[in-house]
Amino acid sequence: MKKYMSIMIAILLLLLAACSNNTAGDQGKTGDAKHPSGTITVWGWDVAASTMKAAVEKFQKQYPDVKVKVEDFNSGDLYEKLTVGLAARGSGLPDVVLMEDERIPGYVHQFPTGFLPLNKLGYDKYKDSFNPAKVATVQNKDGDFIAAPWDIGPAGVFYRVDYFKKANVDPNSIKTWDDYIAAGKKIKEATGAKLLPIDIPNYDGVFQMMMQQQGLSYFDKDGKLALQSKEAIRAMEVIKKLHDADLVLNNKGWDGIVTATVNGSVATVPYGVWYAGSIMDQAPDLKGKWDVFFLPSFEEGGSRFANVGGSSLLIPSTSKNQSAAYAFVEFFTTDKDSQLLGFEKYGLFPSLKETYSAPQFTANSEYFNNSPIFKKFADIVDQVPQINVNENLAKASSIMSNAQAAILLENKSVESALRDAQKQLENELKK
């Protein structure tokens, strides 16, 4: 009898195991690296999420056994959910997540095992497909790809063609920041418009661009603080000259920049290439009245290149379908057509250098003074200096914004404000 019962129990256990395996296979089979299958969830926001949704159809032609669910969040909500999920060791996390490049070092520092090193799955073979500055933002300290590059924001100066003509200023004559200031004075006298918008108490983006031109962020290449460097002093002195000449419009946030662009209260907007889409969308009646030139340099022949913004895709290490997640990440970031989707529909500038030979990049833009502005930006991608962007960027930016406000609004000297900012940041980093 005991022998009979043992046999029956063994048979029941085998049947239960078989049922369990069938159920698991139906609900989430993952296939293998060469033939991934199952369902993956991708998190993104706004036009980025829309672009990924649009790319799914072509992806599934190549990977018919993988289903992709793209969830569109407000970016703030996405980061909050991501942080909570990582702290809970993966609870509720997606298989793929979009992240702004500047946030990647902070998340990797806080959650060092939170994301899958893509080198393990072969992504390092694409290193030469992207410019070195972008590659540096998606690698960890060991040189592993922790994220796959998507969009970037090579910077330039968008300018009002009609204002420059009225003031008899040739944009091609603006080579240095001193040239820019001199042109601004003429334009303000002729049109009443200020030269550029800066959210003085809250945003040090112009300072960041100026620092990258010189090969620095808030830190040098060795990770040492650079707020008292000659480059930082030189950058902030130029910003002070612009403000002292009454050429800066103290705007409020993103909405303030857009408003100033639309209503004509500024003649230029130094920003990333992606701002072209915002200008076209928000000011359609200004067609033909905007164009772009490269950032001025600090001296004749100096670097005129920087980057503003950009984002990449990461795979949380807790993903239960890493093969399918990697297949999507690899496809989406290296497929030329998928990269061009976001550019054509939403003005998102791709990282993939292969796209820059497409007609969309080489053609003249009717809106932007019949100028090939996107080719201009594509041509400088490889010339953007590589800088040290680490987990302390947000703290440094906040402190520098306060220093900028003290210099421009409280008349504090540049050197003393930067000295105090460096001391404050040093103390913050010790905590």
C-alpha positions in Angstrom: 0.0 0.0 0.0 2.8 2.4 0.9 4.5 1.6 -2.3 1.3 2.3 -4.3 0.8 5.6 -2.5 4.4 6.6 -3.2 3.9 5.9 -6.9 0.7 7.9 -7.0 2.3 10.9 -5.2 5.2 10.8 -7.7 2.8 10.7 -10.7 0.8 13.7 -9.2 4.0 15.7 -8.7 5.0 15.1 -12.3 1.6 16.2 -13.5 1.6 19.3 -11.4 5.1 20.2 -12.6 4.0 19.7 -16.2 0.9 21.9 -15.7 3.1 24.5 -14.0 5.6 24.5 -16.9 2.8 24.9 -19.4 1.2 27.7 -17.6 4.5 29.6 -17.2 5.2 29.0 -20.9 1.9 30.4 -21.9 2.1 33.5 -19.7 5.7 34.6 -20.3 7.9 32.4 -22.3 11.2 34.2 -23.0 12.8 32.1 -25.8 16.5 32.6 -26.1 18.9 35.3 -27.2 18.6 34.4 -30.9 14.9 33.9 -30.9 13.4 36.0 -28.0 9.7 35.7 -27.3 7.2 36.8 -24.7 6.0 40.3 -23.6 8.0 43.2 -22.4 7.0 46.5 -20.9 8.8 49.8 -21.9 8.5 53.0 -19.9 8.9 56.4 -21.6 7.2 59.9 -21.7 5.7 62.3 -24.2 7.1 62.2 -27.7 9.7 59.7 -26.8 7.0 57.2 -25.8 5.1 58.0 -29.0 8.2 57.3 -31.1 8.8 54.0 -29.4 5.2 53.0 -30.0 5.6 53.9 -33.7 8.7 51.7 -33.9 7.0 48.6 -32.5 5.4 47.5 -35.9 8.8 47.2 -37.7 10.4 45.6 -34.6 7.7 42.9 -34.6 8.4 42.1 -38.2 11.9 41.1 -37.1 10.8 39.6 -33.8 7.2 38.3 -34.3 7.2 36.4 -31.0 7.9 39.5 -28.8 5.0 41.7 -27.8 5.8 45.2 -26.7 3.8 47.3 -24.3 4.9 51.0 -24.2 3.6 52.9 -21.1 3.6 56.7 -21.3 4.2 58.6 -18.1 4.9 62.1 -17.0 8.7 62.1 -16.7 8.5 63.0 -13.0 6.2 60.2 -12.3 8.4 57.8 -14.2 11.5 58.6 -12.2 9.5 58.3 -8.9 8.2 54.9 -9.9 11.6 53.8 -11.0 13.3 54.9 -7.8 10.7 53.1 -5.7 10.9 50.0 -7.8 14.7 49.9 -7.6 14.6 50.4 -3.9 12.2 47.5 -3.6 14.7 45.3 -5.6 12.7 45.4 -8.8 9.1 45.3 -7.7 6.9 46.8 -10.4 9.7 47.7 -12.8 9.5 47.5 -16.6 11.8 45.6 -18.9 13.1 48.7 -20.6 13.2 52.3 -19.3 14.0 55.7 -20.9 16.2 58.0 -19.0 17.8 61.4 -19.5 21.5 61.1 -19.8 22.3 63.5 -17.0 20.3 61.2 -14.6 22.1 58.0 -15.5 25.2 58.5 -13.3 23.1 59.3 -10.2 20.9 56.1 -10.7 23.9 53.9 -11.3 25.6 55.3 -8.2 22.6 54.8 -6.0 21.7 51.4 -7.5 25.0 49.9 -8.8 23.5 46.6 -9.7 20.1 48.0 -10.8 20.7 47.9 -14.5 22.0 45.3 -16.9 25.5 45.9 -18.4 24.7 45.8 -22.1 28.3 44.7 -23.0 27.3 41.2 -21.7 24.8 41.0 -24.5 27.1 42.4 -27.2 26.2 46.1 -27.4 29.8 47.3 -27.3 30.1 46.4 -31.0 28.1 49.6 -31.7 30.5 51.9 -29.9 31.7 53.5 -33.2 28.1 54.1 -34.3 27.8 57.1 -31.9 29.9 60.1 -31.1 32.4 59.7 -28.3 30.8 62.4 -26.0 27.5 60.5 -26.2 29.2 57.1 -25.6 30.8 58.5 -22.4 27.4 59.4 -20.9 26.1 55.9 -21.2 29.2 54.0 -19.9 29.9 53.3 -16.2 33.3 53.7 -14.6 34.5 50.4 -15.9 33.6 51.3 -19.5 30.6 49.1 -19.8 27.5 50.2 -21.7 25.0 50.7 -18.9 22.5 52.3 -21.4 22.0 52.4 -25.2 22.2 55.8 -26.8 19.1 57.3 -28.3 18.7 61.1 -28.9 21.2 63.9 -28.4 21.1 67.7 -28.4 24.1 69.4 -30.2 23.8 73.1 -29.3 23.6 76.2 -31.4 22.2 79.7 -31.3 18.7 80.1 -32.9 18.3 83.6 -34.1 15.7 86.0 -35.6 16.8 86.6 -39.2 14.6 89.8 -39.5 16.0 91.3 -36.3 19.6 90.8 -37.4 18.8 92.3 -40.8 17.1 95.3 -39.2 20.2 95.9 -37.0 22.5 95.3 -40.0 24.3 92.4 -38.2 25.7 89.5 -40.2 25.4 86.3 -38.1 28.5 84.9 -39.9 30.5 87.7 -38.3 29.8 86.4 -34.8 32.8 84.2 -34.0 33.4 84.9 -30.3 31.3 85.8 -27.2 32.6 89.4 -27.5 31.2 89.5 -31.0 27.9 88.2 -29.7 27.7 90.9 -27.1 28.5 93.6 -29.6 25.9 92.3 -31.9 23.3 92.2 -29.1 23.8 95.8 -28.3 23.1 96.8 -32.0 20.1 94.5 -32.2 18.6 95.9 -28.9 19.1 99.4 -30.1 17.4 98.7 -33.5 14.6 96.4 -32.3 14.2 96.8 -28.6 14.6 93.0 -28.2 17.0 91.6 -25.6 19.6 89.1 -26.8 18.8 85.9 -24.9 16.6 84.4 -22.2 18.0 83.0 -18.9 16.1 81.9 -15.9 18.6 83.5 -13.6 17.8 82.0 -10.2 16.9 78.5 -11.5 18.8 77.5 -14.6 22.5 77.7 -15.4 22.2 76.1 -18.9 24.2 78.8 -20.7 27.0 78.4 -18.2 26.9 74.6 -18.8 27.2 75.0 -22.5 30.1 77.4 -22.1 31.9 75.0 -19.8 31.5 72.1 -22.2 32.9 74.2 -25.0 36.0 74.3 -22.9 36.0 70.6 -22.2 34.6 70.7 -18.6 31.4 70.2 -16.7 31.3 71.2 -13.0 34.1 68.7 -12.8 37.3 68.1 -14.7 38.2 64.9 -16.4 39.7 63.5 -13.2 36.5 64.3 -11.3 37.9 67.3 -9.4 35.6 70.3 -8.9 36.1 72.9 -11.6 33.9 75.8 -10.2 37.0 77.9 -9.5 38.8 77.1 -12.7 39.8 79.7 -15.2 37.2 78.3 -17.6 34.4 78.7 -15.0 35.5 82.3 -14.2 35.7 83.1 -17.9 32.2 81.7 -18.6 30.5 83.5 -15.8 32.3 86.8 -16.6 30.7 86.6 -20.1 27.3 85.9 -18.7 27.8 88.9 -16.4 28.8 91.1 -19.3 25.6 90.1 -21.1 23.5 91.0 -18.1 25.3 94.2 -17.3 24.6 95.3 -20.9 20.9 94.6 -20.3 20.9 91.9 -23.0 19.5 89.1 -20.7 15.8 88.5 -20.3 15.2 87.0 -16.9 12.5 84.5 -17.9 10.7 81.9 -15.8 11.4 78.3 -16.7 10.6 76.5 -19.9 7.4 78.4 -20.5 9.3 81.6 -20.2 11.7 80.6 -22.9 8.9 79.6 -25.2 7.0 82.8 -24.6 10.0 84.9 -25.3 10.6 83.0 -28.5 7.0 83.4 -29.7 6.4 87.0 -28.7 9.7 88.3 -30.1 11.2 89.7 -26.9 14.5 88.0 -27.6 16.6 87.9 -30.7 18.4 84.6 -30.0 18.0 81.4 -28.0 21.1 79.3 -27.3 19.9 75.7 -27.0 20.0 72.2 -28.2 18.9 71.3 -31.7 15.7 69.7 -30.5 14.4 73.3 -29.7 13.8 73.6 -33.5 10.7 71.4 -33.1 9.4 73.7 -30.3 9.9 76.8 -32.4 8.1 75.4 -35.4 5.3 74.1 -33.2 4.8 77.1 -31.0 5.5 79.9 -33.6 4.3 78.7 -37.1 3.6 82.2 -38.2 7.4 83.0 -37.8 8.2 80.7 -40.7 11.4 81.9 -42.5 12.3 84.3 -39.6 14.5 81.9 -37.7 17.9 80.4 -38.5 20.9 79.1 -36.5 24.6 79.6 -36.0 27.1 77.8 -33.9 27.9 78.9 -30.3 30.4 81.7 -30.2 33.9 80.7 -28.9 35.9 82.4 -26.2 38.7 83.2 -28.6 39.2 83.1 -32.4 39.4 79.5 -33.5 38.2 78.1 -30.2 35.6 75.3 -29.8 32.0 76.4 -30.6 30.4 73.1 -29.7 28.4 71.6 -26.8 25.4 69.4 -26.1 22.2 70.1 -24.3 20.1 67.1 -23.3 19.6 63.7 -24.7 18.3 60.3 -23.4 19.0 56.6 -23.6 17.5 53.2 -22.9 18.3 51.0 -19.9 17.3 47.4 -18.9 16.6 46.9 -15.2 18.6 43.9 -14.1 15.4 42.4 -12.6 13.8 42.1 -16.0 12.5 38.5 -16.4 12.8 38.7 -20.1 16.2 40.2 -20.8 16.6 38.6 -24.2 13.5 40.3 -25.5 14.3 43.5 -23.7 17.7 43.6 -25.3 16.3 42.8 -28.7 14.1 45.8 -28.5 16.8 48.1 -27.1 19.3 47.0 -29.8 16.8 47.3 -32.6 15.3 50.7 -31.5 18.7 52.4 -31.0 20.5 51.0 -34.1 17.8 50.7 -36.7 18.0 53.8 -39.0 14.3 54.0 -39.8 13.3 53.8 -36.2 15.8 56.5 -35.3 14.4 58.7 -38.1 10.8 58.3 -36.9 11.4 60.5 -33.8 13.3 63.1 -35.9 10.7 63.4 -38.6 7.6 63.5 -36.4 8.9 65.2 -33.2 12.3 66.8 -34.0 14.2 64.4 -31.7 17.8 64.4 -33.0 19.1 60.8 -33.2 22.5 59.6 -31.8 23.0 57.1 -34.5 25.4 58.7 -36.9 24.2 56.6 -39.8 21.1 58.7 -40.0 22.9 61.9 -40.8 23.2 61.0 -44.5 19.4 60.8 -44.8 17.6 63.4 -47.0 15.8 64.7 -43.9 19.2 66.0 -42.6 20.7 67.3 -45.8 17.7 69.2 -47.1 17.1 72.9 -46.6 14.4 73.8 -44.1 11.8 76.1 -45.4 10.9 77.2 -41.9 14.5 78.0 -40.9 15.3 80.5 -43.7 15.8 77.7 -46.3 18.9 76.7 -44.4 20.1 73.1 -43.9 20.1 73.6 -40.2 20.0 69.9 -39.3 23.0 69.2 -41.5 24.8 71.9 -39.6 24.1 70.2 -36.4 24.9 66.7 -37.8 28.3 68.0 -39.0 29.4 69.0 -35.5 28.3 65.9 -33.5 31.7 64.4 -33.4 33.3 67.8 -32.4 31.3 68.1 -29.1 33.9 67.8 -26.3 33.6 64.8 -24.0 33.1 65.9 -20.4 32.8 64.4 -16.9 29.1 64.0 -16.1 28.7 62.2 -12.7 26.2 61.5 -10.0 26.7 65.0 -8.4 25.5 67.0 -11.4 22.1 67.9 -10.0 23.7 69.2 -6.8 26.3 71.2 -8.7 23.7 72.7 -11.0 21.5 73.9 -8.1 24.5 75.5 -6.4 25.7 77.1 -9.6 22.3 78.5 -10.3 22.4 80.2 -6.8 25.8 81.5 -7.5 24.7 82.9 -10.9 21.8 84.7 -9.2 24.1 86.2 -6.6 26.4 87.5 -9.3 23.7 88.9 -11.6 21.0 90.0 -9.1 23.0 90.9 -6.0 26.2 92.2 -7.7 28.5 89.7 -6.0 31.9 89.3 -7.6 32.4 86.4 -10.0 35.4 85.0 -8.2 33.9 85.2 -4.7 30.6 83.7 -5.8 32.4 80.8 -7.5 34.7 80.3 -4.5 31.7 80.1 -2.2 29.9 77.8 -4.6 32.9 75.4 -4.7 33.1 75.4 -0.9 29.4 74.7 -0.6 29.6 71.8 -3.1 32.6 70.4 -1.3 30.7 70.3 1.9 27.6 68.7 0.2 29.8 66.0 -1.2 31.2 65.1 2.2 27.8 64.3 3.6 
